[in-house]
Structures are given as structure tokens and as C-alpha cells.
Amino acid sequence: MFSFVLRRLASAVPTLFIVVTISFFLMRFAPGGPFNLERPLPPQTMANLMATYQLDKPIWTQYVTYITNAVTGDFGPSYIYKDNTVAELIGKGLPYSLELGFYALIVALVGGVLAGTVAALRQNSLLDFAIMSISTVGVTVPNFVVGPVLTLVFAIMLSWLPAGGWGDGSLRFLILPMIALALPQLAVFARLTRGSMIEALHTDHIRTARAYGLPARTVVITHAMRAAMLPVVSYLAPCAAALLTGSAVVETIFTIPESAATLCLAPSTAIIRWSWAQSS
């Protein structure tokens, strides 16, 4: 199993290298640049900037520098926070993203599996249609729409939960951003579980287990659930990646962390600008 995981990770390296290379040259040949302003900079200032960011060197030299810095984790200084590097900003914002993403993954997995199982056991019933309708809404409505709606209802109208901020990190501060982040993935897990559970319940070994007189709970949990969980487990990796990358929007909406509301969004912005500066 471990060797299989290593082989899969190793096979992703060439793909990642090709994507990075194509992105670099596409950005390099695109018109414009990071220092192009409505009011042009003085020639001496522009020359100093080009030299500082090594943009006056040949394109292959820029490419080698770009790859070397990316591999070593050197993303350069932040364009937004002048006294911080991109790596420092990532170090400040990543713990919040990991904790929030972990809780959202648990909520999405448990809630989606339960909802999908109930819908499969009540196939074509009113409850099944209701769960699948809500799942469709959860998939189609983005979390930057869900977040403000949750804040309006539960924080402003009902005053049950805080509207934003990290506070002391307790659960009451995490409920709204956790739900906003987890809802789309919960809907996906529910749909996956429903489809695979319906298929599993109609297999021969499930009919045999029922013919032997096993309790319905044992048939569903012990036998059908094992087969139904295969698509769910396969989706865990892309779900975790989606939660981590999508958390920047949710963290910005709910001002997490409270002391620096945009720190979690700043690393991705700085990386994009760094790449633009390195390749333009």
C-alpha cells in the first residue's frame, strides 16, 4: 500500500512540472507586466525594478530561477505586507486553514454519509427527494453566497452565533464558517453515498444476508456500507484539497483570523503576483 502511494505521488511530479512550465511561459508571453501602471514609471525606476526581480535576464535564466525558488519554498516578498515574505504569511494563515478545513471535512463526511444512507433506504420517497433537492442546492450555490446568508440569519437576525472572527477558537466561533465551507462537499458526499448505497442494497450478497434473517441494521451497516464507502473514500483526497483551497474565501468572509482578516488570502495573492513578476 505504501509503495502504491509513493508511485502515485511520483507519477504526479512530471505532470506538476509540465503544468508549472506551461503556466510560466504563458504568463511570460502575455502582454503587460507587474509594473505597468496608468502613469508610467521613470525609466531609471523601471530599470531598477527589472534588475531587482531579475526580469532583465534572458527568459531561460528567469525560468531556472523560478523553478529553483519554487522548489525551495522561496516565494519572495509579499506585495501587500511589505515587511513579510510569502512564506511567513503562509505560516501565519495555514494553521487556521488546516483546523477549519479539518472540522469542515468531518462535518461533510459524516453528514453526507448519513444523509445519503437515509435517502437510499427511503428511495423515491418524499424524504429522498427532499435530501437530494437540498444536495443539489448545496452543490450549485457557492460558499461565498452561503456564508453571508448564514451570518444574516444566525448572527444578525437570531443572534445565536458570532458573525465572524476567530475569538478563542471555541466551537461557537467555528460553526458558521465550518458549515459554509462544508456544505458543498457534504452535498457531494450525500449524492455519492446514495448512489453507491442503492447499488449495494441490490447486490446478491445483500439479498442473501436478508434471506438468512439478519437484522436490517446489520445488513446496512456491516455489509452494504462497506461496498458503498468505496466512492466516498476515493473522493476524500479531492475533497480535502477543495476545502483547503476554498477556505480562503470563507476565512475572508468571516474575518479569520480576527487580528489580521486577510492573512489567509494574502499568501495566494502574493504567490500569483510573485509568479507574474518572475515571468513577465
N, C-alpha and C positions, 0 to 999 in steps of 0.2 A: 504493500500500500504506500509506504513512504517513498519507494523508488518510483512508483507511478506518479505521485505528486511532484517529485523532482523532475521527471521527464516532461510533465505538462508545463511546469514553470520554465524549464529550459527552452521548450518549444515556443514560449511566448516572447523570449528575448529577441529573436530575429524580427518578429512582427512589430514589436515595440520600436526597434531600431529603424525599420523601414518607415513607420508612421512618423517618428521624430524627424527623420531625414526629409521626407516629403513636406512636412509642415515647415521646416526651416527654409527650404528653397522656395516654397510658395509664398511665404512671408517676405523672403528676400527680394523676389521679383515683383511683388505687389507695389503699386505706386504709393508715394507718400513715405513718411517716416515718423519716428517718435518726436522729433524736434521741429517738425513742420508746423508753424503757427500762422495765424492770420496776419500777424505782424512779424516779418522775417527777422531772425536774429542777426546781429552783426557778423560779418564773415569770420573775424577772429574768435568770437564766442562759439560759432558753429564749428570751426576747426578744432577748438579745444574739446568740445563735446565729442566730436567724432573720434579724436585721439583717446579720450578718456574711456570710451566704450569700445575702442578698437574697431570702429566702423570704417576707418581709413585704410584698413588692411585688406588684402585680397579675400575673396569670398571663401576660398578653401581654408584659409587661416581662421576666418571667423567661424566656420563650421567646426573645425577641430576644437577651437576654444569653447564653442557652445556645447559640444558633446562632452568634453572633459569636465567642464564646470557642472553640467547636469549630473554626470555620473558621481562626482564627488560631493554633490549636495550643495554646491556653492551657487545660489541663485542671485547673488549680488544684493545691492542695497534696495530698500523699498522706495518707491516713487512717492508714496503717500506719507509714510512715517520716516522722516529724514534721518532720525537717529537710530533706526533699526534696520537690520538686514531681513531679507525674506525668511531665512531660516529661523531667526529669532521670533518673528511673527507666527510662523507655523508652530514653533514650540509653545507659544503662549495660547494659541487658539485650539490646537489639536486636542488637548485633554478634554475640553468642553465638548468638542465634536464627537470624540470617542464615547464619552459617557452618555451623551444624549442619543447617539446612534445605537449604542448597545441596548438601552432601555426601549427605544423605538423598535428594534429588531425583535426583542422578546414580545412586545405587545403585538406586533404584526404577525409573528409566527403563531403564538398561542391563540390570539383572537381569530386569525384567518383559518387555522385548522379547525377550531371549534365551530365557527360559522359554516365552513364548507362541509363539515361532517353532518351537522344538523340539516343543512339543505339537502344533502344526498339521501339521508334517512327519510326525509319528507319530500321526496322527489315529486315535482309537478303540483305541489300543494301551494296554498297561499303563502305559507312561511318560506318556502323555497323561492317563490317569485319575489318576495319582499327582500330576502337576503341577496339575491342576485341583482336586483334593481339597485340596492344600496351599494353593492360592489361595483356595479357599472359607474355609478356616480363617483365613487372613490377613485376609480382608475382615471376617469376623464377630467375631474376637477383638480387643478394643480394645488400644491400645498400653499403657495403664496396667496391663494384665494381662501383656502380653508382657514389659515392662520388668523387673518383679520376677522373672519366670521366667528370663530371660536372666542376671540378676545371680546368682540362686541356682545356676544350672548352671555358667556360665563364670567367675564371680568367686569364689564360695564353695566349690563342690564341686571344680572343676578348677583353680582359682587361675591361670587363664590371663590374665585381664584385670582391670583395676581395677574395683571395684564402683561407683565414682562419682567425681565431681569433674572439673574441667577440667584439672588438672595443668599441664603445659607446653604443652597444646594439641596434643600429638602424636596419631598415629593410634590408638595403643592405648587412649587415654582416650575416643576418639570412636566406637569400633567398636560397643559395646553400645547407647548411645543412638541412634546412627545406624541400626542395624538395627531397633530398637524403633520408631523414627519412620517408617522407610521401608517396613516390611513390609506394612501395609495398602495403601499406594499401589502397591507392587511387585505385589501380587496383582491389583489393578485393571488395571495395565498388561499383565500376563500374559493376563488374560481378554480384554481389548480386542485385543491383538495376535493371539491365537489365532483369534478370530472373524474378524477382518479378513483375516488371512493365509489362512485356509481359503477364504474367499470369493475372494481374489485368485488363488489357485492354480487355481481352476476357471474362470477367465475365458478368453475366446478368445485373447487375445494371449499368454497364458502357454502355452496348448496349441500355438500357432503357434511360439513360441520353442523349445519342446521338440521340435517336428517338424523344425525346422531343425538339430537336433543340438547345441544349446548345452549346455554343462556345467550340471549341476544347481545348482552353486554360483552360477553367473552368472544362471541363471533366478531363483533365490530372492532373491539379494542385489540384483541390478541391476534386475530387472523387478517381481517380486512385492512386494518390500519397499517400493517407492515407493508403491504403492496401499495397502498395509497400514498405513503410517505415518500416514495421514490422521486416523483416530480418535485415535491416540496423541498426535499434535501438538495436536489440539483439546482434549485433556484436560490438557495441560501447565499451563495457567493455573489451573484449579480445583485441580489437584494442588499447585501451588506455594502457593496460598492455604491449603490444608488442612494442608500441612506447617508453614507458618509459625504458623498459629493453634494447631495441635496440639502444637507444640514446648514450650509452657509446662508441660504435664503431664509430658512426658518429662524436661525440664530439672529439674523439681522432684523426680522420682523419682531421678535420677542426680546431684542436687545440683550443678547447673551454673548459674552459676559457683561454685566451691568457697568463695570468700571471702564470698559472700552468696547462699545457696542459693535464696532465694525472690525475688530481684530480678526475675527474668523473669516471675514470676507476679504480682508486685505491681502493675505498670502496669495490667493488665487489671482487677484487683480495684479499684484506685483509680479507674479511669475509670468503672466501674459505680457505685461509691459517689458519685463526683462527680456523675454524671448523676442519681442518686437525690436527692442533696442539692439539685441545681439545680431539680429538677422536683417535689419533694414539698412 
